Amino acid sequence: MVCAKRHFAGTTSMAVPRRPLRFSKGICVTPDHRRRGIARALIDTMIAWASAQGCVECASDAPIDNAASHSLHRALDFTETECVVFFRRPISAARRDDPPIP
């Protein structure tokens, strides 16, 4: 999205995991352009497009410690559904005597 003075203001992207769902993969509005309705305009446009594609729901996520993003999502009429903790293990941490996976 570009504002009237031709400055970049914000963006969002959408993933298409399965119908009838679309997943917002990020909402980004530059600091100088925040609190002006740009995030709402981006999401409204995304939802209008998804609706025209036959989708009935849009999902999104935010880091667990990003309270500002949580507030934004609530203001944009998203409802919280669950919290998830992701885990990882480096491959090098595997024990040498672990049997190979067929």
Backbone atoms as SQL, in Angstrom:
CREATE TABLE atoms (id INTEGER PRIMARY KEY, chain TEXT, resi INTEGER, resn TEXT, atom TEXT, x REAL, y REAL, z REAL);
INSERT INTO atoms VALUES
  (1, 'A', 1, 'MET', 'N', 0.855, -1.169, 0.000),
  (2, 'A', 1, 'MET', 'CA', 0.000, 0.000, 0.000),
  (3, 'A', 1, 'MET', 'C', 0.899, 1.229, 0.000),
  (4, 'A', 2, 'VAL', 'N', 0.520, 2.196, -0.766),
  (5, 'A', 2, 'VAL', 'CA', 1.274, 3.439, -0.864),
  (6, 'A', 2, 'VAL', 'C', 0.348, 4.578, -0.470),
  (7, 'A', 3, 'CYS', 'N', 0.822, 5.483, 0.369),
  (8, 'A', 3, 'CYS', 'CA', 0.000, 6.610, 0.787),
  (9, 'A', 3, 'CYS', 'C', 0.022, 7.703, -0.286),
  (10, 'A', 4, 'ALA', 'N', -0.743, 8.758, -0.057),
  (11, 'A', 4, 'ALA', 'CA', -0.910, 9.816, -1.052),
  (12, 'A', 4, 'ALA', 'C', 0.413, 10.459, -1.466),
  (13, 'A', 5, 'LYS', 'N', 1.391, 10.486, -0.585),
  (14, 'A', 5, 'LYS', 'CA', 2.679, 11.107, -0.920),
  (15, 'A', 5, 'LYS', 'C', 3.645, 10.115, -1.537),
  (16, 'A', 6, 'ARG', 'N', 3.147, 8.956, -1.957),
  (17, 'A', 6, 'ARG', 'CA', 3.926, 7.915, -2.619),
  (18, 'A', 6, 'ARG', 'C', 4.994, 7.296, -1.726),
  (19, 'A', 7, 'HIS', 'N', 4.713, 7.221, -0.435),
  (20, 'A', 7, 'HIS', 'CA', 5.597, 6.549, 0.503),
  (21, 'A', 7, 'HIS', 'C', 5.001, 5.189, 0.818),
  (22, 'A', 8, 'PHE', 'N', 5.851, 4.189, 0.980),
  (23, 'A', 8, 'PHE', 'CA', 5.383, 2.878, 1.381),
  (24, 'A', 8, 'PHE', 'C', 4.766, 2.991, 2.770),
  (25, 'A', 9, 'ALA', 'N', 3.573, 2.438, 2.947),
  (26, 'A', 9, 'ALA', 'CA', 2.898, 2.543, 4.239),
  (27, 'A', 9, 'ALA', 'C', 2.708, 1.194, 4.917),
  (28, 'A', 10, 'GLY', 'N', 2.420, 0.151, 4.164),
  (29, 'A', 10, 'GLY', 'CA', 2.202, -1.137, 4.811),
  (30, 'A', 10, 'GLY', 'C', 1.907, -2.215, 3.803),
  (31, 'A', 11, 'THR', 'N', 1.900, -3.452, 4.293),
  (32, 'A', 11, 'THR', 'CA', 1.641, -4.590, 3.428),
  (33, 'A', 11, 'THR', 'C', 1.056, -5.743, 4.234),
  (34, 'A', 12, 'THR', 'N', 0.466, -6.676, 3.567),
  (35, 'A', 12, 'THR', 'CA', 0.027, -7.936, 4.154),
  (36, 'A', 12, 'THR', 'C', 0.147, -9.000, 3.084),
  (37, 'A', 13, 'SER', 'N', 0.219, -10.229, 3.488),
  (38, 'A', 13, 'SER', 'CA', 0.261, -11.327, 2.530),
  (39, 'A', 13, 'SER', 'C', -0.680, -12.413, 3.004),
  (40, 'A', 14, 'MET', 'N', -1.051, -13.292, 2.099),
  (41, 'A', 14, 'MET', 'CA', -2.030, -14.305, 2.426),
  (42, 'A', 14, 'MET', 'C', -1.566, -15.661, 1.923),
  (43, 'A', 15, 'ALA', 'N', -1.731, -16.668, 2.741),
  (44, 'A', 15, 'ALA', 'CA', -1.460, -18.044, 2.333),
  (45, 'A', 15, 'ALA', 'C', -2.795, -18.719, 2.060),
  (46, 'A', 16, 'VAL', 'N', -2.762, -19.729, 1.232),
  (47, 'A', 16, 'VAL', 'CA', -3.978, -20.425, 0.847),
  (48, 'A', 16, 'VAL', 'C', -3.836, -21.902, 1.237),
  (49, 'A', 17, 'PRO', 'N', -3.939, -22.221, 2.552),
  (50, 'A', 17, 'PRO', 'CA', -3.721, -23.602, 2.947),
  (51, 'A', 17, 'PRO', 'C', -4.826, -24.538, 2.473),
  (52, 'A', 18, 'ARG', 'N', -6.071, -24.114, 2.537),
  (53, 'A', 18, 'ARG', 'CA', -7.195, -24.931, 2.086),
  (54, 'A', 18, 'ARG', 'C', -8.451, -24.078, 2.098),
  (55, 'A', 19, 'ARG', 'N', -9.366, -24.414, 1.242),
  (56, 'A', 19, 'ARG', 'CA', -10.642, -23.719, 1.289),
  (57, 'A', 19, 'ARG', 'C', -11.446, -24.314, 2.405),
  (58, 'A', 20, 'PRO', 'N', -12.293, -23.617, 3.052),
  (59, 'A', 20, 'PRO', 'CA', -12.685, -22.219, 2.846),
  (60, 'A', 20, 'PRO', 'C', -11.912, -21.237, 3.722),
  (61, 'A', 21, 'LEU', 'N', -10.629, -21.509, 3.964),
  (62, 'A', 21, 'LEU', 'CA', -9.833, -20.693, 4.871),
  (63, 'A', 21, 'LEU', 'C', -8.727, -19.962, 4.116),
  (64, 'A', 22, 'ARG', 'N', -8.455, -18.738, 4.519),
  (65, 'A', 22, 'ARG', 'CA', -7.278, -18.004, 4.061),
  (66, 'A', 22, 'ARG', 'C', -6.519, -17.584, 5.303),
  (67, 'A', 23, 'PHE', 'N', -5.203, -17.557, 5.210),
  (68, 'A', 23, 'PHE', 'CA', -4.370, -17.270, 6.372),
  (69, 'A', 23, 'PHE', 'C', -3.538, -16.026, 6.116),
  (70, 'A', 24, 'SER', 'N', -3.719, -15.016, 6.951),
  (71, 'A', 24, 'SER', 'CA', -2.916, -13.804, 6.853),
  (72, 'A', 24, 'SER', 'C', -1.530, -14.112, 7.383),
  (73, 'A', 25, 'LYS', 'N', -0.515, -13.922, 6.562),
  (74, 'A', 25, 'LYS', 'CA', 0.853, -14.251, 6.939),
  (75, 'A', 25, 'LYS', 'C', 1.629, -13.059, 7.468),
  (76, 'A', 26, 'GLY', 'N', 0.977, -11.968, 7.681),
  (77, 'A', 26, 'GLY', 'CA', 1.665, -10.820, 8.247),
  (78, 'A', 26, 'GLY', 'C', 0.955, -9.528, 7.920),
  (79, 'A', 27, 'ILE', 'N', 0.927, -8.645, 8.872),
  (80, 'A', 27, 'ILE', 'CA', 0.388, -7.302, 8.672),
  (81, 'A', 27, 'ILE', 'C', 1.514, -6.362, 9.092),
  (82, 'A', 28, 'CYS', 'N', 1.958, -5.544, 8.188),
  (83, 'A', 28, 'CYS', 'CA', 3.066, -4.644, 8.493),
  (84, 'A', 28, 'CYS', 'C', 2.714, -3.233, 8.034),
  (85, 'A', 29, 'VAL', 'N', 2.727, -2.312, 8.968),
  (86, 'A', 29, 'VAL', 'CA', 2.516, -0.901, 8.658),
  (87, 'A', 29, 'VAL', 'C', 3.710, -0.145, 9.227),
  (88, 'A', 30, 'THR', 'N', 4.320, 0.686, 8.418),
  (89, 'A', 30, 'THR', 'CA', 5.499, 1.424, 8.877),
  (90, 'A', 30, 'THR', 'C', 5.123, 2.325, 10.064),
  (91, 'A', 31, 'PRO', 'N', 6.051, 2.524, 10.986),
  (92, 'A', 31, 'PRO', 'CA', 5.755, 3.307, 12.194),
  (93, 'A', 31, 'PRO', 'C', 5.150, 4.685, 11.910),
  (94, 'A', 32, 'ASP', 'N', 5.629, 5.373, 10.889),
  (95, 'A', 32, 'ASP', 'CA', 5.104, 6.714, 10.581),
  (96, 'A', 32, 'ASP', 'C', 3.662, 6.701, 10.085),
  (97, 'A', 33, 'HIS', 'N', 3.152, 5.530, 9.701),
  (98, 'A', 33, 'HIS', 'CA', 1.814, 5.452, 9.132),
  (99, 'A', 33, 'HIS', 'C', 0.821, 4.707, 10.021),
  (100, 'A', 34, 'ARG', 'N', 1.231, 4.339, 11.210),
  (101, 'A', 34, 'ARG', 'CA', 0.349, 3.593, 12.107),
  (102, 'A', 34, 'ARG', 'C', -0.734, 4.483, 12.692),
  (103, 'A', 35, 'ARG', 'N', -1.799, 3.826, 13.154),
  (104, 'A', 35, 'ARG', 'CA', -2.953, 4.496, 13.788),
  (105, 'A', 35, 'ARG', 'C', -3.710, 5.375, 12.797),
  (106, 'A', 36, 'ARG', 'N', -3.695, 4.990, 11.517),
  (107, 'A', 36, 'ARG', 'CA', -4.406, 5.749, 10.480),
  (108, 'A', 36, 'ARG', 'C', -5.402, 4.881, 9.711),
  (109, 'A', 37, 'GLY', 'N', -5.617, 3.645, 10.159),
  (110, 'A', 37, 'GLY', 'CA', -6.580, 2.773, 9.491),
  (111, 'A', 37, 'GLY', 'C', -5.993, 1.953, 8.349),
  (112, 'A', 38, 'ILE', 'N', -4.669, 1.992, 8.185),
  (113, 'A', 38, 'ILE', 'CA', -4.041, 1.279, 7.069),
  (114, 'A', 38, 'ILE', 'C', -4.131, -0.230, 7.263),
  (115, 'A', 39, 'ALA', 'N', -3.867, -0.723, 8.474),
  (116, 'A', 39, 'ALA', 'CA', -3.963, -2.168, 8.720),
  (117, 'A', 39, 'ALA', 'C', -5.384, -2.643, 8.458),
  (118, 'A', 40, 'ARG', 'N', -6.371, -1.887, 8.899),
  (119, 'A', 40, 'ARG', 'CA', -7.771, -2.273, 8.656),
  (120, 'A', 40, 'ARG', 'C', -8.065, -2.301, 7.158),
  (121, 'A', 41, 'ALA', 'N', -7.583, -1.306, 6.420),
  (122, 'A', 41, 'ALA', 'CA', -7.816, -1.278, 4.968),
  (123, 'A', 41, 'ALA', 'C', -7.161, -2.481, 4.300),
  (124, 'A', 42, 'LEU', 'N', -5.942, -2.838, 4.728),
  (125, 'A', 42, 'LEU', 'CA', -5.262, -4.002, 4.162),
  (126, 'A', 42, 'LEU', 'C', -6.040, -5.277, 4.439),
  (127, 'A', 43, 'ILE', 'N', -6.460, -5.465, 5.686),
  (128, 'A', 43, 'ILE', 'CA', -7.207, -6.679, 6.048),
  (129, 'A', 43, 'ILE', 'C', -8.570, -6.696, 5.375),
  (130, 'A', 44, 'ASP', 'N', -9.266, -5.561, 5.344),
  (131, 'A', 44, 'ASP', 'CA', -10.571, -5.515, 4.666),
  (132, 'A', 44, 'ASP', 'C', -10.454, -5.887, 3.199),
  (133, 'A', 45, 'THR', 'N', -9.394, -5.417, 2.537),
  (134, 'A', 45, 'THR', 'CA', -9.170, -5.753, 1.125),
  (135, 'A', 45, 'THR', 'C', -8.876, -7.236, 0.975),
  (136, 'A', 46, 'MET', 'N', -8.045, -7.764, 1.859),
  (137, 'A', 46, 'MET', 'CA', -7.721, -9.184, 1.820),
  (138, 'A', 46, 'MET', 'C', -8.974, -10.033, 2.041),
  (139, 'A', 47, 'ILE', 'N', -9.804, -9.643, 2.995),
  (140, 'A', 47, 'ILE', 'CA', -11.018, -10.400, 3.287),
  (141, 'A', 47, 'ILE', 'C', -12.009, -10.299, 2.137),
  (142, 'A', 48, 'ALA', 'N', -12.124, -9.151, 1.513),
  (143, 'A', 48, 'ALA', 'CA', -13.016, -9.016, 0.355),
  (144, 'A', 48, 'ALA', 'C', -12.568, -9.937, -0.772),
  (145, 'A', 49, 'TRP', 'N', -11.258, -9.999, -1.009),
  (146, 'A', 49, 'TRP', 'CA', -10.733, -10.886, -2.050),
  (147, 'A', 49, 'TRP', 'C', -11.018, -12.340, -1.694),
  (148, 'A', 50, 'ALA', 'N', -10.746, -12.717, -0.439),
  (149, 'A', 50, 'ALA', 'CA', -10.975, -14.101, -0.010),
  (150, 'A', 50, 'ALA', 'C', -12.453, -14.464, -0.111),
  (151, 'A', 51, 'SER', 'N', -13.316, -13.552, 0.250),
  (152, 'A', 51, 'SER', 'CA', -14.756, -13.799, 0.151),
  (153, 'A', 51, 'SER', 'C', -15.170, -14.030, -1.295),
  (154, 'A', 52, 'ALA', 'N', -14.612, -13.250, -2.210),
  (155, 'A', 52, 'ALA', 'CA', -14.914, -13.424, -3.634),
  (156, 'A', 52, 'ALA', 'C', -14.419, -14.776, -4.150),
  (157, 'A', 53, 'GLN', 'N', -13.434, -15.367, -3.458),
  (158, 'A', 53, 'GLN', 'CA', -12.911, -16.683, -3.837),
  (159, 'A', 53, 'GLN', 'C', -13.702, -17.812, -3.185),
  (160, 'A', 54, 'GLY', 'N', -14.739, -17.479, -2.422),
  (161, 'A', 54, 'GLY', 'CA', -15.564, -18.494, -1.780),
  (162, 'A', 54, 'GLY', 'C', -15.131, -18.874, -0.377),
  (163, 'A', 55, 'CYS', 'N', -14.206, -18.125, 0.198),
  (164, 'A', 55, 'CYS', 'CA', -13.742, -18.435, 1.546),
  (165, 'A', 55, 'CYS', 'C', -14.709, -17.859, 2.580),
  (166, 'A', 56, 'VAL', 'N', -14.769, -18.524, 3.717),
  (167, 'A', 56, 'VAL', 'CA', -15.681, -18.081, 4.768),
  (168, 'A', 56, 'VAL', 'C', -14.950, -17.695, 6.048),
  (169, 'A', 57, 'GLU', 'N', -13.632, -17.865, 6.079),
  (170, 'A', 57, 'GLU', 'CA', -12.881, -17.562, 7.291),
  (171, 'A', 57, 'GLU', 'C', -11.458, -17.140, 6.941),
  (172, 'A', 58, 'CYS', 'N', -10.928, -16.225, 7.734),
  (173, 'A', 58, 'CYS', 'CA', -9.539, -15.793, 7.602),
  (174, 'A', 58, 'CYS', 'C', -8.873, -15.997, 8.952),
  (175, 'A', 59, 'ALA', 'N', -7.693, -16.574, 8.944),
  (176, 'A', 59, 'ALA', 'CA', -6.942, -16.809, 10.176),
  (177, 'A', 59, 'ALA', 'C', -5.648, -16.001, 10.148),
  (178, 'A', 60, 'SER', 'N', -5.048, -15.819, 11.306),
  (179, 'A', 60, 'SER', 'CA', -3.792, -15.097, 11.422),
  (180, 'A', 60, 'SER', 'C', -3.085, -15.581, 12.678),
  (181, 'A', 61, 'ASP', 'N', -1.850, -15.185, 12.856),
  (182, 'A', 61, 'ASP', 'CA', -1.138, -15.516, 14.082),
  (183, 'A', 61, 'ASP', 'C', -0.258, -14.348, 14.488),
  (184, 'A', 62, 'ALA', 'N', 0.227, -14.432, 15.708),
  (185, 'A', 62, 'ALA', 'CA', 1.112, -13.396, 16.246),
  (186, 'A', 62, 'ALA', 'C', 1.987, -14.045, 17.307),
  (187, 'A', 63, 'PRO', 'N', 3.222, -13.570, 17.454),
  (188, 'A', 63, 'PRO', 'CA', 4.070, -14.106, 18.519),
  (189, 'A', 63, 'PRO', 'C', 3.400, -13.953, 19.883),
  (190, 'A', 64, 'ILE', 'N', 3.636, -14.907, 20.745),
  (191, 'A', 64, 'ILE', 'CA', 2.967, -14.932, 22.043),
  (192, 'A', 64, 'ILE', 'C', 3.266, -13.696, 22.889),
  (193, 'A', 65, 'ASP', 'N', 4.419, -13.069, 22.681),
  (194, 'A', 65, 'ASP', 'CA', 4.794, -11.910, 23.490),
  (195, 'A', 65, 'ASP', 'C', 4.534, -10.569, 22.801),
  (196, 'A', 66, 'ASN', 'N', 3.822, -10.571, 21.684),
  (197, 'A', 66, 'ASN', 'CA', 3.575, -9.336, 20.943),
  (198, 'A', 66, 'ASN', 'C', 2.177, -8.793, 21.268),
  (199, 'A', 67, 'ALA', 'N', 2.072, -8.125, 22.408),
  (200, 'A', 67, 'ALA', 'CA', 0.782, -7.604, 22.866),
  (201, 'A', 67, 'ALA', 'C', 0.179, -6.595, 21.888),
  (202, 'A', 68, 'ALA', 'N', 1.018, -5.797, 21.226),
  (203, 'A', 68, 'ALA', 'CA', 0.501, -4.817, 20.261),
  (204, 'A', 68, 'ALA', 'C', -0.193, -5.525, 19.103),
  (205, 'A', 69, 'SER', 'N', 0.388, -6.619, 18.637),
  (206, 'A', 69, 'SER', 'CA', -0.227, -7.383, 17.552),
  (207, 'A', 69, 'SER', 'C', -1.530, -8.021, 18.016),
  (208, 'A', 70, 'HIS', 'N', -1.560, -8.524, 19.232),
  (209, 'A', 70, 'HIS', 'CA', -2.796, -9.112, 19.769),
  (210, 'A', 70, 'HIS', 'C', -3.902, -8.057, 19.793),
  (211, 'A', 71, 'SER', 'N', -3.563, -6.855, 20.254),
  (212, 'A', 71, 'SER', 'CA', -4.553, -5.764, 20.305),
  (213, 'A', 71, 'SER', 'C', -5.039, -5.406, 18.909),
  (214, 'A', 72, 'LEU', 'N', -4.107, -5.337, 17.962),
  (215, 'A', 72, 'LEU', 'CA', -4.483, -5.031, 16.581),
  (216, 'A', 72, 'LEU', 'C', -5.435, -6.092, 16.039),
  (217, 'A', 73, 'HIS', 'N', -5.107, -7.355, 16.234),
  (218, 'A', 73, 'HIS', 'CA', -5.974, -8.423, 15.730),
  (219, 'A', 73, 'HIS', 'C', -7.378, -8.336, 16.337),
  (220, 'A', 74, 'ARG', 'N', -7.446, -8.079, 17.636),
  (221, 'A', 74, 'ARG', 'CA', -8.770, -7.942, 18.264),
  (222, 'A', 74, 'ARG', 'C', -9.526, -6.752, 17.677),
  (223, 'A', 75, 'ALA', 'N', -8.833, -5.644, 17.453),
  (224, 'A', 75, 'ALA', 'CA', -9.473, -4.460, 16.868),
  (225, 'A', 75, 'ALA', 'C', -9.955, -4.729, 15.444),
  (226, 'A', 76, 'LEU', 'N', -9.319, -5.687, 14.761),
  (227, 'A', 76, 'LEU', 'CA', -9.705, -6.047, 13.394),
  (228, 'A', 76, 'LEU', 'C', -10.711, -7.196, 13.370),
  (229, 'A', 77, 'ASP', 'N', -11.316, -7.485, 14.526),
  (230, 'A', 77, 'ASP', 'CA', -12.380, -8.482, 14.677),
  (231, 'A', 77, 'ASP', 'C', -11.920, -9.934, 14.598),
  (232, 'A', 78, 'PHE', 'N', -10.621, -10.192, 14.802),
  (233, 'A', 78, 'PHE', 'CA', -10.138, -11.564, 14.942),
  (234, 'A', 78, 'PHE', 'C', -10.401, -12.006, 16.381),
  (235, 'A', 79, 'THR', 'N', -10.639, -13.288, 16.582),
  (236, 'A', 79, 'THR', 'CA', -10.787, -13.827, 17.930),
  (237, 'A', 79, 'THR', 'C', -9.682, -14.843, 18.168),
  (238, 'A', 80, 'GLU', 'N', -9.145, -14.833, 19.381),
  (239, 'A', 80, 'GLU', 'CA', -8.087, -15.769, 19.731),
  (240, 'A', 80, 'GLU', 'C', -8.666, -17.174, 19.820),
  (241, 'A', 81, 'THR', 'N', -7.943, -18.140, 19.260),
  (242, 'A', 81, 'THR', 'CA', -8.420, -19.519, 19.288),
  (243, 'A', 81, 'THR', 'C', -7.547, -20.433, 20.134),
  (244, 'A', 82, 'GLU', 'N', -6.233, -20.260, 20.108),
  (245, 'A', 82, 'GLU', 'CA', -5.347, -21.115, 20.891),
  (246, 'A', 82, 'GLU', 'C', -3.944, -20.508, 20.947),
  (247, 'A', 83, 'CYS', 'N', -3.149, -20.986, 21.883),
  (248, 'A', 83, 'CYS', 'CA', -1.743, -20.607, 21.971),
  (249, 'A', 83, 'CYS', 'C', -0.911, -21.848, 21.683),
  (250, 'A', 84, 'VAL', 'N', 0.181, -21.667, 20.986),
  (251, 'A', 84, 'VAL', 'CA', 1.027, -22.778, 20.578),
  (252, 'A', 84, 'VAL', 'C', 2.462, -22.479, 20.978),
  (253, 'A', 85, 'VAL', 'N', 3.156, -23.503, 21.436),
  (254, 'A', 85, 'VAL', 'CA', 4.581, -23.392, 21.715),
  (255, 'A', 85, 'VAL', 'C', 5.291, -24.275, 20.703),
  (256, 'A', 86, 'PHE', 'N', 6.233, -23.709, 19.957),
  (257, 'A', 86, 'PHE', 'CA', 6.995, -24.462, 18.966),
  (258, 'A', 86, 'PHE', 'C', 8.292, -24.959, 19.606),
  (259, 'A', 87, 'PHE', 'N', 8.707, -26.138, 19.194),
  (260, 'A', 87, 'PHE', 'CA', 9.956, -26.714, 19.675),
  (261, 'A', 87, 'PHE', 'C', 10.857, -26.997, 18.489),
  (262, 'A', 88, 'ARG', 'N', 12.150, -27.071, 18.754),
  (263, 'A', 88, 'ARG', 'CA', 13.087, -27.466, 17.716),
  (264, 'A', 88, 'ARG', 'C', 14.219, -28.253, 18.357),
  (265, 'A', 89, 'ARG', 'N', 14.884, -29.034, 17.543),
  (266, 'A', 89, 'ARG', 'CA', 16.043, -29.797, 17.987),
  (267, 'A', 89, 'ARG', 'C', 17.020, -29.842, 16.831),
  (268, 'A', 90, 'PRO', 'N', 18.229, -29.336, 17.028),
  (269, 'A', 90, 'PRO', 'CA', 19.217, -29.411, 15.947),
  (270, 'A', 90, 'PRO', 'C', 19.516, -30.867, 15.593),
  (271, 'A', 91, 'ILE', 'N', 19.743, -31.130, 14.344),
  (272, 'A', 91, 'ILE', 'CA', 20.073, -32.473, 13.884),
  (273, 'A', 91, 'ILE', 'C', 21.320, -32.986, 14.586),
  (274, 'A', 92, 'SER', 'N', 22.268, -32.122, 14.840),
  (275, 'A', 92, 'SER', 'CA', 23.518, -32.540, 15.475),
  (276, 'A', 92, 'SER', 'C', 23.301, -33.052, 16.901),
  (277, 'A', 93, 'ALA', 'N', 22.134, -32.810, 17.475),
  (278, 'A', 93, 'ALA', 'CA', 21.848, -33.274, 18.829),
  (279, 'A', 93, 'ALA', 'C', 21.423, -34.739, 18.860),
  (280, 'A', 94, 'ALA', 'N', 21.198, -35.353, 17.703),
  (281, 'A', 94, 'ALA', 'CA', 20.803, -36.760, 17.660),
  (282, 'A', 94, 'ALA', 'C', 21.947, -37.628, 18.187),
  (283, 'A', 95, 'ARG', 'N', 21.601, -38.626, 18.966),
  (284, 'A', 95, 'ARG', 'CA', 22.627, -39.536, 19.484),
  (285, 'A', 95, 'ARG', 'C', 23.137, -40.433, 18.373),
  (286, 'A', 96, 'ARG', 'N', 24.399, -40.757, 18.424),
  (287, 'A', 96, 'ARG', 'CA', 25.008, -41.593, 17.385),
  (288, 'A', 96, 'ARG', 'C', 24.443, -43.005, 17.380),
  (289, 'A', 97, 'ASP', 'N', 23.941, -43.475, 18.530),
  (290, 'A', 97, 'ASP', 'CA', 23.421, -44.843, 18.575),
  (291, 'A', 97, 'ASP', 'C', 21.932, -44.931, 18.275),
  (292, 'A', 98, 'ASP', 'N', 21.301, -43.778, 17.923),
  (293, 'A', 98, 'ASP', 'CA', 19.902, -43.824, 17.507),
  (294, 'A', 98, 'ASP', 'C', 19.775, -44.621, 16.228),
  (295, 'A', 99, 'PRO', 'N', 18.831, -45.534, 16.130),
  (296, 'A', 99, 'PRO', 'CA', 18.664, -46.284, 14.888),
  (297, 'A', 99, 'PRO', 'C', 18.205, -45.367, 13.760),
  (298, 'A', 100, 'PRO', 'N', 18.622, -45.635, 12.544),
  (299, 'A', 100, 'PRO', 'CA', 18.172, -44.810, 11.416),
  (300, 'A', 100, 'PRO', 'C', 16.686, -45.006, 11.169),
  (301, 'A', 101, 'ILE', 'N', 16.058, -43.971, 10.691),
  (302, 'A', 101, 'ILE', 'CA', 14.627, -44.059, 10.350),
  (303, 'A', 101, 'ILE', 'C', 14.525, -44.572, 8.921),
  (304, 'A', 102, 'PRO', 'N', 13.734, -45.659, 8.738),
  (305, 'A', 102, 'PRO', 'CA', 13.622, -46.229, 7.361),
  (306, 'A', 102, 'PRO', 'C', 12.906, -45.307, 6.406);
